[in-house]
Amino acid sequence: MKHTRFLKEFLLSLAGLLLVIFVAEAQLKIGTSSGSQEPAKEDTTKPAPRVATKPYASVVNKNFTSKWGLFAVHQFRDKIYFEIPDSILKQDIMIINRLVRVPAGHGMYAGEALDERTIWFEKGPDSTIQIRYDLLINEADSSSAIYKAVIKSSENPIVASFPVMAYGKGSAVIDVSKFLKEKNFINGIHASTALAQNANVGGMKDFYIESIRVYPVNVEISISKTMPSSSKLLPPGTPATIETNTSFIALPKVPMQRRYFDPRVGYFADFFYEFGDAQQKTKLRQFIMRWRMEPKPEDRDKWKRGELVEPQKPIVIYIDPATPKQWRSYLIAGVNDWQVAFGQAGFKNAIIGKEWPEGDTSMNMEDARYSFVRYLPSEIPNAYGPNVHDPRSGEIIQTHIGWYHNVMELLSNWYMTQASAVDPQARTPILNEKLMGELIRFVSSHEVGHTLGLRHNFGSSSRTPVDSLRSKTYLDKFGHTASIMDYARFNYVAQPEDGLTQQQLFPRIGDYDKWAIEWGYKYVAAPDADADNKIVRTWIKERLKNPRLWFGDGETKRFDPQCQTEDLGDDAIIASRYGIKNLQRILPNLPQWTFEEGGLNENLANMYKQVQNQFTRYMLHVLKNISGVNHVFRSEEEGGPLYEVVPKGKQKSALTFFDEQVFTTPMWLLDKNVVSRVTLPAGQNYVEEIQVRMLNTLLDIGMVTKLQANVQQFGNNAFPVEEYIATIHKSIWKEILGTGPVKMDAYRRNLQKTYFGAMTEIIMSKDPVYTETEASSIIRADMFLLKTEIDKAILRSTEPLTLYHLKDIQERFKTAFNSKL
């Protein structure tokens, strides 16, 4: 904002003279550190105040209603004043914007976060109060020489400036009436949000202050506004009126001590750049996000003795009262499941799930001091676990877990396709309430894990031997995965003859989860973060003794077949074979298991699609092993390579799997009793599609290039390209090899055309990255061989369609390669 200068004039009346003296004294006491009691003299070198301050009582008069807390809010009709005490100047305050009300069709729901940022109030020039963002990007020790340069090059932006209307006792009153009704960090909606994509947020108008609530450490302001809507679900020209709540919540004056991030334990992290005089390079510092967990002062001796103690401030997560009553206890159980993990970190009653006290008028759901599982009326089959954290320390201060109503559809689909071969209770389109409740509980536990700071551990399931997934003893002791933060849904490896219970099919809080919470939350009375880091780094040596504590980062290490979503066990090939056996049991029963009185086969169509999706997942799990490289996190002290290629034998086994399960046509997926009752889009054939998709992927030029790169990097442990191509060749063209009559069905003929097309694309490429390689020569040699084999096979073909097909391929050779290779 621009500063407007006002020239002081001599006041001719006594009242005017007294006003000048009052203002000068107030400015001396509040704005200077001088001990002089003499009236301040006018400094003609500085600009005069933008607005002449007035006596406090004439500004905050008897018409105003005042609320006192973090800062005072005075309101009279449309006039709203903030009274900012000196005690919070330069103190970091978190701004959290959330939706309170929003129309349907805009992709967001009441309770969801819009954005957050950190600000502070400060005294500005010319009797003003300014608001700055605290961007928290660079840091340096204030005693270092470089600190001055860091400060000068890290100037935080001023985002608002207000003339002081009046001074109180150690406070300044500012008029925010206009500010609260403008587009700024209070009312702004980031362009990346779904709401901004479905509404013209730049056209906001008709702002109205719905409520203001003031508490000791936070102030809550709800504002409604209207904007043009672009949602396709609403009639053209229909506006969107939304209500947002802005929380001003004071962050601790002394930030919680950081715990530095270690990539061997899966935590979300924030960062800053550290500068120091002794450095020879800038240091990126990452620190984990976690709740403050400290023993009470009176329990320090117990804590030192290793006794479990209650934290000074437990984590309390309330259940949205809009949640259907039958699911509340299961959501609460999902929260409380983490108590065992905090017990390993030294705390009891550290996390508590509770129902919201609906009759308690002293509590408000928009109060930033409370955390929730928010129940969202959405058709989206999902849930998510965010958190709001102090960017200075990583301290989590609030969470609103998003729980979409339709997550139950996802759970039903998963459970039928993965568990109905073993669990009779899964063989119905509507699961019984207790079973659905337990499924909700498992998802609740997973999302709460995220709000505790934990990332996905997609590698956890790879630490369970596949055979152990069928063992009652093992499953009772360990469960089917070591982490509920994995995407290891239900035990699809279990076979009907194993006699497993329902609980042995479910995920639960595992060894890794307990270890990760212990590593992140165990209290250390270290003097600073560096000292803390030296201590907690030694704890990680424990993971070397127990492979179940391994963190597999499948979100950034996507090349690693150990770290996949939706998979189970240490061998995707064996696990997927078991999974397919169960799908073969499930599919013929779908008409019976999906039957619903008055239905039109919608359930059957959905579950047939889910079976196809599950089959595809098994294919992709195995595919990841082809050209795969395992990432092994090792410290410099441990030594050894960080990357190991998937052994050649395992990659060959993967090709055998594809030959058996895909390229040998899986006719069981075309069960007439199912397909005849499901309306499919014209020309759609899932079996043909998955065959073509998998073969094109195996013969993709990128795949071949990765195989060749592995040979160069890992030598004899890698899968040679010539052997890889020869193996696929024998699988796809097996009917034309040998000396007997040649005959094949339509699926095989289609696969062979796909093979020819994929190989031709590589040979005809003009990109030297692909053509000037040994792999290109190998593929060309394979096509020489194939041409010779087809020429011979034509002579042995008596079945018309097979003969036409082979002659077609023969002609394609001539067209593609100008009659020669």
C-alpha positions in Angstrom: 0.0 0.0 0.0 1.1 3.6 -0.6 1.8 5.8 2.4 -0.1 9.1 2.2 1.6 12.0 4.1 -0.3 14.4 6.2 1.3 17.7 7.2 0.8 18.7 10.8 -0.8 22.1 11.4 -0.8 24.2 14.4 -3.9 23.7 16.4 -5.6 26.9 17.5 -7.7 25.4 20.2 -6.6 24.1 23.6 -8.4 20.7 22.9 -6.3 20.4 19.7 -3.1 21.1 21.6 -3.9 18.5 24.3 -4.5 15.9 21.5 -1.0 16.6 20.0 0.6 16.1 23.5 -1.4 12.8 24.0 -0.3 11.4 20.7 3.3 12.3 21.2 3.4 10.7 24.6 1.7 7.6 23.3 4.3 7.3 20.5 7.1 7.8 23.0 6.0 5.1 25.3 5.1 2.5 22.7 7.4 3.2 19.8 10.7 4.2 21.4 13.0 2.7 23.9 14.0 6.1 25.4 13.8 6.4 29.2 13.2 10.2 28.9 9.9 11.4 30.2 10.0 14.7 28.3 7.4 15.1 25.4 8.9 14.0 22.1 9.7 16.7 19.7 8.5 16.6 16.2 11.1 15.0 13.8 10.7 17.0 10.6 13.0 14.5 8.8 10.5 11.7 8.9 7.1 11.6 7.3 4.1 12.5 9.4 1.5 9.9 10.3 -0.9 8.9 7.5 -3.8 9.4 9.8 -3.7 11.4 13.0 -4.2 9.0 15.8 -7.0 9.7 18.2 -7.7 9.0 21.9 -8.4 5.3 22.4 -11.8 6.0 23.9 -12.9 8.0 21.0 -12.0 5.2 18.5 -13.1 2.1 20.5 -16.2 3.7 22.0 -19.2 2.3 23.8 -20.9 1.3 20.5 -18.3 -1.4 19.9 -18.5 -5.0 21.1 -15.0 -6.2 22.1 -13.6 -9.7 22.2 -10.2 -10.3 23.9 -7.6 -13.0 23.1 -4.6 -13.4 20.9 -5.4 -9.9 19.8 -8.6 -8.0 20.5 -11.3 -7.5 17.9 -13.7 -4.6 18.2 -16.8 -4.6 16.1 -19.7 -2.2 15.5 -21.9 -2.9 12.5 -19.5 -2.9 9.4 -16.6 -1.4 11.4 -14.0 -3.9 12.6 -10.8 -3.0 14.4 -8.0 -5.2 15.4 -6.1 -4.2 18.5 -2.6 -5.6 18.2 -0.7 -5.9 21.4 3.1 -5.2 21.4 3.5 -8.7 22.9 2.8 -10.4 19.6 4.7 -8.1 17.3 7.2 -10.1 15.3 5.7 -13.3 16.6 5.0 -15.9 13.9 1.3 -16.5 13.4 -0.1 -19.2 11.1 -2.9 -18.3 8.8 -5.1 -21.3 7.9 -8.0 -20.8 5.4 -10.7 -23.5 5.3 -14.0 -23.9 3.7 -17.1 -23.7 5.9 -19.8 -23.8 3.2 -19.5 -24.5 -0.5 -22.0 -25.3 -3.2 -22.1 -28.8 -4.8 -20.2 -29.4 -8.0 -17.0 -27.4 -7.2 -14.7 -30.3 -6.2 -14.2 -29.3 -2.6 -16.2 -29.7 0.6 -16.8 -28.0 3.9 -13.8 -28.5 6.2 -11.2 -28.8 3.5 -8.1 -26.5 3.6 -7.6 -23.8 0.9 -4.1 -22.7 1.9 -1.9 -21.7 4.8 1.0 -19.3 5.4 2.9 -17.6 8.2 2.8 -13.9 8.9 3.8 -11.5 11.6 2.6 -8.0 12.7 5.2 -5.3 13.0 5.4 -1.6 13.6 5.9 0.2 10.3 6.9 3.8 9.6 4.6 6.7 9.8 2.5 5.2 12.7 1.5 2.1 10.9 1.1 -1.6 11.6 2.4 -3.8 8.8 1.9 -7.5 8.0 4.7 -9.5 6.5 4.9 -13.0 5.3 7.6 -15.1 7.0 8.9 -17.2 4.1 11.5 -19.1 6.1 13.8 -20.2 3.3 17.3 -19.3 4.5 19.0 -19.4 7.9 22.3 -18.4 9.4 23.6 -18.1 13.0 23.2 -14.5 14.1 26.8 -14.5 15.4 28.2 -15.3 11.9 29.4 -12.7 9.5 27.3 -14.1 6.7 24.2 -13.6 8.8 24.0 -10.0 7.6 24.1 -11.0 3.9 21.4 -13.7 4.6 19.1 -11.2 6.2 19.6 -8.6 3.4 18.9 -11.3 0.8 15.9 -12.8 2.5 13.7 -9.8 2.9 10.1 -10.9 3.7 7.4 -9.1 1.7 5.0 -6.6 3.2 1.5 -7.7 2.3 -0.6 -5.2 4.2 -0.2 -1.9 6.0 -2.6 -0.1 8.2 -2.6 3.4 9.8 -2.8 3.3 13.6 -6.2 4.6 14.6 -5.4 4.8 18.3 -2.9 3.5 20.9 -3.9 1.5 23.9 -1.8 0.4 26.8 1.0 -1.4 24.9 -1.2 -1.9 21.8 -2.2 -0.4 18.5 -5.7 -0.2 17.0 -6.1 -0.6 13.3 -9.1 -0.6 11.0 -9.4 -3.9 9.0 -13.0 -3.3 7.8 -12.0 -2.9 4.2 -9.1 -5.4 4.3 -11.4 -8.2 5.3 -13.6 -7.6 2.3 -10.8 -7.6 -0.3 -9.0 -10.3 -2.2 -5.8 -10.9 -0.2 -4.4 -13.8 1.9 -7.6 -13.8 3.9 -9.9 -14.3 1.0 -7.6 -15.5 -1.8 -8.1 -18.9 -3.2 -5.1 -20.5 -4.9 -5.4 -21.3 -8.6 -4.3 -24.9 -8.0 -7.4 -25.8 -5.9 -10.3 -27.6 -7.4 -12.5 -24.7 -6.2 -10.6 -22.2 -8.3 -10.8 -24.5 -11.3 -14.6 -24.6 -11.0 -15.2 -20.9 -10.1 -13.9 -17.5 -11.2 -12.3 -16.6 -7.9 -11.0 -13.4 -9.5 -14.6 -12.2 -9.6 -15.3 -12.3 -5.9 -17.8 -9.8 -4.6 -20.5 -9.3 -1.9 -18.2 -10.1 1.1 -20.0 -10.5 4.4 -18.5 -11.1 7.8 -20.4 -14.1 9.2 -18.7 -14.5 12.5 -15.6 -13.5 14.6 -14.5 -15.7 17.5 -11.5 -14.8 19.7 -9.5 -17.2 21.8 -6.3 -16.9 23.9 -4.0 -18.2 21.1 -6.1 -17.8 18.0 -8.7 -15.7 16.2 -11.3 -17.2 13.8 -13.0 -15.1 11.2 -15.6 -16.5 8.8 -16.4 -14.6 5.6 -18.9 -15.4 2.9 -18.4 -14.2 -0.7 -20.0 -14.8 -4.1 -18.2 -15.4 -7.4 -19.1 -16.6 -10.9 -19.2 -20.4 -11.2 -17.9 -22.4 -14.1 -19.0 -25.8 -12.7 -20.5 -27.9 -15.4 -22.9 -29.4 -12.9 -24.7 -26.1 -12.4 -26.8 -24.1 -14.9 -24.9 -21.5 -16.9 -24.7 -18.2 -15.1 -25.3 -19.7 -11.6 -23.1 -17.9 -9.1 -21.2 -19.7 -6.3 -21.5 -18.5 -2.8 -18.9 -19.9 -0.4 -18.0 -19.3 3.2 -14.4 -19.6 4.4 -12.9 -19.5 7.8 -9.5 -17.8 8.4 -7.6 -18.9 11.5 -4.9 -16.6 13.0 -3.1 -19.0 15.4 0.0 -18.0 17.3 3.0 -20.3 16.8 5.1 -21.0 19.9 7.5 -18.1 20.6 10.2 -20.8 21.1 9.8 -23.3 18.3 9.9 -27.0 19.1 13.3 -28.5 18.5 13.8 -29.9 15.0 14.5 -33.5 14.3 16.5 -33.8 11.0 15.1 -36.0 8.3 16.8 -39.3 7.4 15.8 -41.0 4.1 15.9 -44.4 5.9 12.8 -43.5 7.9 9.7 -42.4 6.0 8.6 -38.9 7.3 7.3 -35.9 5.5 9.8 -33.1 5.8 10.2 -29.3 5.4 13.5 -27.6 4.7 15.6 -24.6 4.8 19.1 -23.6 3.4 21.7 -23.1 6.1 24.6 -20.6 5.6 27.6 -20.5 7.8 31.0 -18.8 7.8 32.9 -22.2 8.0 31.0 -23.8 5.1 32.5 -24.6 1.7 29.0 -25.3 0.3 25.5 -24.4 1.2 23.7 -27.0 3.2 20.1 -28.1 2.6 18.6 -28.9 6.0 15.4 -31.1 6.0 13.5 -31.7 9.2 10.5 -34.0 9.8 6.9 -33.1 10.6 5.7 -34.4 13.9 3.5 -33.4 16.8 5.1 -32.0 20.0 5.5 -34.9 22.3 7.2 -34.1 25.6 6.8 -35.6 29.1 5.2 -33.5 31.9 7.7 -31.8 34.1 6.6 -33.8 37.1 7.1 -37.1 35.2 10.7 -36.4 34.1 12.1 -38.9 36.6 9.8 -41.6 35.5 10.6 -40.9 31.9 14.3 -41.1 32.7 13.7 -44.5 34.3 12.1 -45.7 31.1 8.5 -45.8 32.5 5.6 -44.9 30.2 4.4 -41.3 30.9 1.6 -39.2 29.5 2.7 -36.3 27.3 2.1 -32.7 28.3 -0.3 -32.3 25.4 -1.8 -35.5 23.9 -2.9 -35.6 20.3 -6.8 -35.5 20.2 -8.6 -36.1 17.0 -12.4 -35.6 17.0 -14.9 -37.3 14.8 -17.0 -34.9 12.7 -20.6 -35.0 14.1 -21.8 -35.2 10.4 -20.4 -38.8 10.4 -23.0 -41.5 10.3 -23.2 -42.9 13.9 -22.5 -46.5 13.0 -19.0 -45.6 11.7 -17.8 -43.3 14.5 -16.5 -46.0 16.8 -14.5 -47.6 14.0 -12.9 -44.2 13.0 -12.1 -43.7 16.7 -10.5 -47.1 16.9 -8.4 -46.3 13.8 -7.0 -43.3 15.8 -6.4 -45.2 19.0 -4.7 -48.1 17.1 -1.6 -45.8 17.2 -1.4 -45.8 21.0 0.7 -49.0 20.8 3.2 -47.3 18.6 3.5 -44.3 20.9 4.0 -46.8 23.8 7.2 -47.9 22.0 8.2 -44.2 22.0 7.8 -44.0 25.7 4.3 -42.4 26.0 0.9 -43.6 27.1 -2.5 -42.0 26.1 -0.5 -40.0 23.6 -3.2 -40.1 20.9 -6.9 -40.2 21.5 -9.9 -40.4 19.2 -13.1 -38.8 20.5 -16.6 -37.9 19.4 -17.3 -34.2 19.1 -19.3 -32.9 22.1 -22.2 -31.5 20.1 -23.9 -29.9 23.0 -20.9 -28.0 24.2 -21.4 -24.4 22.9 -17.9 -23.4 24.2 -16.3 -25.5 21.4 -16.5 -24.7 17.7 -15.5 -26.9 14.8 -13.8 -24.0 13.0 -11.5 -23.4 16.0 -7.9 -24.1 14.8 -7.0 -25.6 18.1 -9.0 -28.8 17.3 -8.3 -31.6 14.9 -10.9 -33.7 13.1 -11.8 -36.6 10.8 -14.1 -34.5 8.5 -16.8 -36.5 6.8 -17.2 -35.2 3.2 -20.3 -35.9 1.2 -18.4 -36.9 -2.0 -18.8 -39.5 -4.7 -15.0 -39.8 -4.7 -13.9 -43.2 -3.3 -11.0 -42.0 -1.2 -9.7 -40.5 2.0 -6.6 -38.4 2.8 -4.6 -37.4 5.9 -3.1 -33.9 5.7 -1.5 -31.8 8.5 -0.8 -28.2 9.2 2.7 -27.7 10.7 4.9 -24.9 12.0 7.3 -24.2 9.1 10.1 -23.3 11.5 10.3 -26.6 13.4 8.0 -29.1 11.7 5.6 -29.2 14.7 2.2 -30.4 13.5 -0.5 -28.2 15.1 -3.6 -29.4 13.4 -5.2 -32.0 11.1 -8.5 -32.3 9.2 -8.5 -35.8 7.8 -10.6 -35.9 4.7 -13.0 -38.8 4.7 -15.0 -39.1 1.6 -18.4 -40.9 2.0 -17.8 -43.0 -1.0 -14.6 -44.6 0.3 -16.9 -47.5 1.2 -17.4 -48.3 -2.5 -13.6 -48.6 -2.8 -13.4 -50.8 0.3 -16.2 -53.1 -1.0 -14.5 -53.5 -4.4 -11.1 -54.3 -2.9 -12.4 -56.8 -0.4 -14.5 -58.8 -2.9 -11.7 -59.0 -5.5 -9.0 -59.8 -2.9 -10.7 -61.7 -0.2 -14.0 -63.3 -1.3 -12.3 -66.6 -2.3 -11.4 -67.0 1.3 -13.9 -65.0 3.3 -17.6 -65.9 2.8 -18.7 -62.5 4.3 -17.2 -60.8 1.2 -19.6 -62.6 -1.2 -22.3 -60.0 -1.2 -22.8 -56.5 -2.8 -23.6 -55.0 0.6 -21.2 -56.0 3.4 -22.4 -56.4 6.9 -22.0 -53.4 9.2 -19.3 -54.9 11.4 -17.1 -56.0 8.4 -17.5 -52.6 6.7 -16.7 -51.0 10.1 -13.4 -52.9 10.3 -12.5 -51.9 6.7 -13.2 -48.3 7.7 -11.0 -48.7 10.7 -8.0 -49.9 8.7 -8.3 -46.9 6.3 -8.6 -44.6 9.4 -5.4 -46.0 10.8 -3.6 -45.4 7.5 -4.7 -41.8 7.2 -4.0 -41.0 10.9 -0.5 -42.3 10.1 -0.1 -39.6 7.5 -1.3 -36.9 10.0 1.4 -38.1 12.4 4.0 -37.3 9.7 4.5 -40.7 8.1 4.8 -41.2 4.4 3.8 -44.3 2.4 6.1 -47.2 2.9 5.5 -49.1 -0.4 8.5 -51.4 0.2 7.2 -52.8 3.5 5.2 -55.6 2.0 8.3 -56.9 0.1 9.8 -57.9 3.5 7.2 -60.7 4.0 8.0 -64.0 2.4 5.1 -65.1 0.1 4.8 -68.5 1.8 4.3 -66.7 5.2 1.2 -65.0 3.8 -0.5 -68.5 4.1 0.8 -69.2 7.6 -1.5 -68.7 10.5 1.3 -68.6 13.0 3.2 -65.9 11.0 0.2 -63.8 10.3 -0.9 -63.8 14.0 2.5 -62.6 15.0 3.4 -60.2 12.2 0.4 -59.6 9.9 0.8 -59.7 6.2 2.8 -56.5 6.0 5.1 -54.7 8.4 3.5 -51.3 7.9 -0.1 -50.0 7.6 1.5 -47.2 5.6 2.0 -49.5 2.7 -0.7 -50.0 0.0 -1.0 -53.7 0.9 -4.7 -53.9 1.2 -5.9 -57.5 1.9 -4.2 -60.9 1.8 -5.0 -62.0 -1.7 -2.2 -64.7 -1.5 -4.2 -66.7 1.0 -5.9 -69.8 -0.4 -9.2 -71.3 0.7 -7.5 -74.4 2.0 -5.3 -72.3 4.4 -8.2 -71.8 6.8 -7.3 -68.3 7.7 -9.5 -66.0 9.8 -10.8 -62.7 8.6 -8.3 -60.8 10.9 -5.5 -62.6 9.1 -6.6 -60.9 5.8 -6.5 -57.4 7.2 -3.5 -54.9 7.5 -2.7 -53.5 10.9 -0.2 -51.3 12.8 3.1 -53.2 12.2 6.7 -53.4 13.3 7.8 -50.6 11.0 5.0 -48.3 12.1 6.0 -48.7 15.8 9.7 -48.2 14.9 9.0 -45.1 12.8 7.0 -43.5 15.6 9.7 -44.4 18.1 12.3 -42.8 15.9 10.3 -39.7 15.3 8.7 -39.1 18.7 11.0 -40.5 21.3 11.9 -37.6 23.5 15.6 -36.5 23.6 16.7 -33.8 25.9 19.4 -32.6 23.5 20.6 -29.0 23.6 20.0 -28.5 19.9 19.0 -30.2 16.6 22.5 -31.2 15.7 23.0 -32.9 19.0 19.6 -34.6 18.7 20.6 -35.8 15.2 23.7 -37.5 16.4 21.6 -39.5 18.9 18.7 -40.5 16.6 21.1 -41.4 13.8 22.5 -44.2 15.9 19.1 -45.7 16.4 18.8 -46.4 12.7 21.5 -49.1 13.1 18.7 -51.1 14.7 17.0 -51.4 11.3 20.0 -53.4 10.0 19.2 -56.2 12.5 15.5 -56.4 11.4 14.5 -56.3 7.7 10.9 -55.7 8.7 11.9 -52.1 9.7 13.0 -51.3 6.2 11.5 -48.2 4.5 10.9 -48.6 0.8 10.4 -45.2 -0.9 8.2 -46.2 -3.9 7.1 -42.6 -4.5 10.5 -41.3 -5.6 12.2 -44.6 -6.4 9.6 -45.8 -8.9 12.1 -48.0 -10.8 12.4 -50.3 -7.7 10.3 -53.5 -7.9 10.5 -53.9 -4.1 8.5 -50.7 -3.7 5.1 -51.1 -5.5 1.6 -50.3 -4.6 -1.2 -52.9 -4.1 1.4 -55.8 -4.0 2.2 -58.4 -1.4 5.2 -60.5 -0.5 8.8 -60.7 -1.5 8.2 -62.3 -4.9 5.5 -60.7 -7.2 5.6 -63.7 -9.6 4.6 -66.2 -7.0 2.2 -63.9 -5.2 0.5 -63.0 -8.5 0.0 -66.6 -9.4 -1.8 -67.1 -6.1 -3.9 -64.0 -6.7 -4.9 -65.2 -10.1 -6.0 -68.6 -8.7 -8.3 -66.7 -6.4 -9.7 -64.5 -9.3 -10.4 -67.7 -11.2 -12.5 -68.9 -8.2 -14.2 -65.5 -7.9 -15.2 -64.7 -11.5 -17.7 -67.6 -12.1 -19.5 -66.8 -8.9 -19.9 -63.0 -9.5 -23.5 -63.3 -10.9 -24.5 -64.9 -7.6 -22.3 -62.8 -5.2 -23.4 -59.5 -6.8 -27.1 -60.2 -7.0 -29.4 -57.5 -5.7 -33.2 -57.6 -5.8 -34.4 -55.3 -8.6 -30.9 -54.8 -9.9 -30.0 -54.4 -13.6 -26.6 -56.2 -13.3 -24.8 -52.9 -12.3 -23.1 -54.7 -9.5 -22.0 -57.5 -11.8 -20.6 -55.1 -14.4 -18.7 -53.2 -11.7 -17.2 -56.3 -10.1 -16.2 -57.7 -13.5 -14.3 -54.5 -14.1 -12.7 -54.8 -10.7 -11.5 -58.3 -11.5 -10.0 -57.1 -14.7 -8.3 -54.2 -12.7 -6.9 -56.7 -10.2 -5.6 -59.0 -12.9 -3.9 -55.9 -14.5 -2.3 -55.0 -11.2 -0.8 -58.5 -11.0 0.7 -58.1 -14.5 2.2 -54.7 -13.6 3.7 -56.1 -10.3 5.6 -58.7 -12.3 6.5 -56.3 -15.1 8.4 -54.1 -12.7 11.0 -56.8 -12.4 11.9 -56.6 -16.1 14.9 -54.2 -16.3 14.3 -53.5 -12.6 16.9 -52.2 -10.2 16.6 -52.6 -6.4 17.7 -49.6 -4.3 19.5 -50.5 -1.1 20.0 -47.6 1.4 23.4 -47.9 2.9 25.4 -45.4 4.9 28.9 -44.5 4.0 30.1 -46.4 7.1 28.2 -49.6 5.9 29.8 -49.4 2.5 28.6 -51.6 -0.4 26.6 -50.7 -3.6 23.4 -48.7 -3.4 21.8 -50.4 -6.4 21.5 -54.0 -7.4 19.9 -55.3 -10.6 17.1 -57.8 -10.4 18.8 -61.1 -11.1 18.6 -62.5 -14.6 16.9 -65.7 -13.4 14.0 -63.7 -11.8 13.6 -61.6 -15.0 13.4 -64.8 -17.1 10.8 -66.2 -14.6 8.8 -63.0 -15.2 8.7 -63.7 -18.9 7.6 -67.2 -18.3 4.8 -65.8 -16.1 3.6 -63.6 -19.0 3.7 -66.5 -21.4 1.6 -68.6 -19.1 -0.9 -66.0 -17.8 -1.3 -63.5 -20.7 0.1 -64.7 -24.0 -1.5 -68.1 -23.5 -4.9 -66.6 -23.8 -6.6 -66.4 -20.4 -10.0 -67.6 -21.6 -11.3 -67.8 -18.0 -11.6 -64.0 -18.1 -14.2 -64.4 -20.9 -16.6 -66.5 -18.8 -19.8 -66.5 -20.9 -22.1 -66.5 -17.9 -20.6 -63.2 -16.9 -19.7 -61.5 -20.2 -23.2 -62.2 -21.6 -24.8 -60.2 -18.8 -22.5 -57.2 -18.9 -22.9 -54.5 -21.5 -19.5 -53.8 -23.0 -18.6 -50.8 -25.2 -18.6 -51.8 -28.9 -15.4 -53.5 -30.0 -14.0 -53.8 -26.4 -12.2 -57.0 -25.6 -10.2 -56.8 -22.3 -8.2 -60.0 -23.0 -7.0 -58.7 -26.3 -6.2 -55.3 -24.8 -4.1 -56.7 -21.9 -2.2 -59.0 -24.3 -1.4 -56.2 -26.7 -0.6 -53.8 -23.8 1.8 -56.2 -22.1 3.6 -57.2 -25.3 4.1 -53.6 -26.5 5.5 -52.7 -23.1 7.9 -55.6 -23.1 9.1 -54.6 -26.6 9.1 -50.9 -26.0 12.3 -49.2 -27.1 12.7 -47.7 -23.7 12.5 -51.1 -22.0 15.1 -52.5 -24.4 17.4 -49.5 -23.8 17.2 -50.0 -20.0 18.1 -53.7 -20.3 21.1 -52.8 -22.4 22.1 -50.1 -19.8 21.9 -52.7 -17.0 24.2 -55.0 -18.9 26.7 -52.2 -19.2 26.4 -51.3 -15.5 25.9 -54.6 -13.8 27.5 -57.1 -16.2 26.7 -60.8 -15.9 24.0 -60.2 -13.3 21.8 -58.4 -15.8 19.5 -59.9 -18.4 21.3 -59.8 -21.9 19.1 -58.1 -24.6 19.7 -61.0 -27.0 18.5 -63.6 -24.5 15.5 -61.4 -23.6 14.4 -60.9 -27.2 14.9 -64.6 -28.0 12.8 -65.6 -25.0 9.9 -63.4 -26.1 10.3 -64.5 -29.7 9.8 -68.1 -28.7 6.8 -67.3 -26.6 4.9 -65.3 -29.3 5.9 -67.3 -32.3 5.9 -70.8 -30.8 3.3 -72.1 -33.3 5.5 -71.5 -36.4 8.6 -73.2 -34.8 9.4 -76.8 -35.4 8.3 -79.0 -38.4 4.6 -79.7 -37.8 1.5 -78.1 -39.2 0.9 -74.5 -38.3 -2.3 -73.3 -36.8 -3.3 -70.6 -34.3 -6.3 -68.7 -33.0 -7.2 -65.0 -33.5 -5.6 -63.9 -30.2 -2.2 -65.4 -31.2 -2.4 -63.9 -34.7 -3.1 -60.5 -33.1 -0.2 -60.9 -30.8 2.1 -61.7 -33.6 1.0 -58.6 -35.6 1.7 -56.6 -32.4 5.2 -58.1 -32.1 6.0 -57.3 -35.8 4.8 -53.7 -35.3 6.8 -53.1 -32.1 10.0 -54.4 -33.6 9.6 -52.6 -36.8 9.1 -49.3 -34.9 12.5 -49.8 -33.2 14.3 -50.6 -36.5 12.7 -47.8 -38.4 13.4 -45.2 -35.7 15.6 -42.3 -36.8 16.7 -41.4 -33.2 20.4 -42.3 -32.9 20.0 -42.9 -29.2 18.2 -46.1 -30.2 19.6 -46.9 -33.6 23.3 -46.5 -32.8 23.3 -49.2 -30.1 24.0 -52.9 -29.9 20.3 -53.5 -29.0 19.3 -52.2 -32.4 21.5 -54.7 -34.1 20.1 -57.5 -31.9 16.5 -56.6 -32.9 17.4 -56.4 -36.6 19.0 -59.9 -36.3 15.8 -61.2 -34.7 13.8 -59.9 -37.6 16.1 -61.6 -40.0 15.4 -64.8 -38.2 11.6 -64.2 -38.0 11.4 -63.6 -41.8 13.1 -67.0 -42.4 10.8 -68.7 -40.0 7.6 -67.2 -41.5 8.8 -68.2 -45.1 9.1 -71.8 -43.9 5.9 -71.8 -41.8 3.8 -70.7 -44.8 4.7 -73.9 -46.5 3.3 -75.9 -43.5 0.1 -73.9 -43.1 -3.1 -75.5 -44.2 -5.6 -73.6 -42.1 -6.9 -70.6 -44.2 -6.8 -67.9 -41.5 -3.4 -68.8 -40.3 -2.1 -68.9 -43.9 -3.6 -65.5 -44.7 -2.1 -64.1 -41.5 1.5 -65.3 -42.2 1.3 -64.1 -45.8 0.2 -60.8 -44.5 3.2 -60.6 -42.2 5.4 -61.6 -45.2 4.1 -58.7 -47.2 4.6 -56.4 -44.3 8.2 -57.3 -44.4 8.5 -56.3 -48.0 6.6 -53.0 -47.5 8.4 -52.0 -44.3 11.9 -52.9 -45.4 11.7 -52.3 -49.2 11.8 -56.0 -49.9 14.9 -56.6 -47.8 16.2 -56.3 -44.3 
